[in-house]
Amino acid sequence: MNVAGHSRIRGWHGGAGAWWGPAAVVAVSVLLAFRCSGAPDVVRRRGRFLRTEVVRTEEHPFFRCGLASVPGSVPVLRFRRQQRVVIHEVSIYEVVEEEVTGTEERNRNAMVSRVVPDEEMRGEPVVREVDRDVGPLAGESFLLRGQVVTTDGNGLYADVNQDLLRPFDDLALHTWETTVRHAELGEATLALTRYLTRRWTAEPPDARILAGQSDLLLALGCVYEPRSPAGNSGLRVEVTCPRVVTAGGSIVVRATATNGGKDTVSCLTGRLFSRHPWLAGITLYFGNVQAGERRVFERRVVVPEDVRPGSVYAALGFWDILGPVMEARRPLYLMVEAQAAEGQ
């Protein structure tokens, strides 16, 4: 039996027992002839959409920070905890079989389709992300421009030192961004803008726009949309600041603009001029001052520790949409005292 079995294998290759080879060739030929002679072709394809199945989900906490709309002179940042949900899902479809029933001689494109019961077909996997607002980050510490800042119970941080205003004292700068970091939630980009003229293509900003905008002046309630007619004949300005300052300390320059005229004072802006670099180039923003309206803006000025004691002079100039307002210019006179020694 072993010899016989061996002979059949050899016979397939043309050795002893070659009688088995022709039979196999005939069988294969019959199958091919049957296949080519009109055996129906059945194709399985995706049918009607049934449902979506979630394969898995991933959750990644992070945070967002942006400007809060608080009128005044102090920028306020809002910090919110976020949850990013990454959803991996796939679409499920029914299975349809299509069978060609036509022949070469008659209606060759005829086809019959039927739904295969109890079978389903999966589509390509899809990944989508959904960001969810969890709530304010209250009492949390962040690293902002090299300084640690802490939010209040509502997730707000008031920039009382006006550090966010200082980059925009460069009047050529309109956009600015920095990175804010949290020990556990990673980092986020804070992008701010400052435009001294802004035109709205639609209606003025509502509460929804104010909640998500990034313009410092808009957040502070300073409207810099040019108005016409405009005039400044009724503008009155008052400026106050400490007469005596200490090296290493800080002072607040406060300017009050009152419009006693009939027309709007449009896009009113003030700026300090001095030969002392620490007192020069500081900008105060008022925006549009309506007839009969009074607007106030303050800027905190840091006095260097190495400043020389003595008299310091400066001037606060103003301009609006019509140009410089020479009548509103106000001089400033300060006396700088030396920093007190420790223990005194």
Secondary structure, DSSP 4 states (H G I P E B T S, - for coil): -HHHHHHHHHHHTTSTTTTHHHHHHHHHHHHHHHHHTTPPPEEEEEEEEEEEEEEEEEEEEEEEEEE----SSS-EEEEEEEEEEEEEEEEEEEEEEEEE---SSS-TT-EEEEEEEEEEEE---EEEEEEEEEEE-TT-EEEETTEEEE--TTSEEE-TT-TTTGGGGSTT--EEEEEEEETTTEEEEEEEE--SS---SSSPP-HHHHHH--BHHHHTT------SSB--TTEEEEEE--SEEETT-EEEEEEEEEE-SSSBEEEEEEEEE-SSGGGSS-EEEEEEE-TT-EEEEEEEEEPPTTPPSEEEEEEEEEEETTEE-GGG-EEEEEEEEPPPPTT-
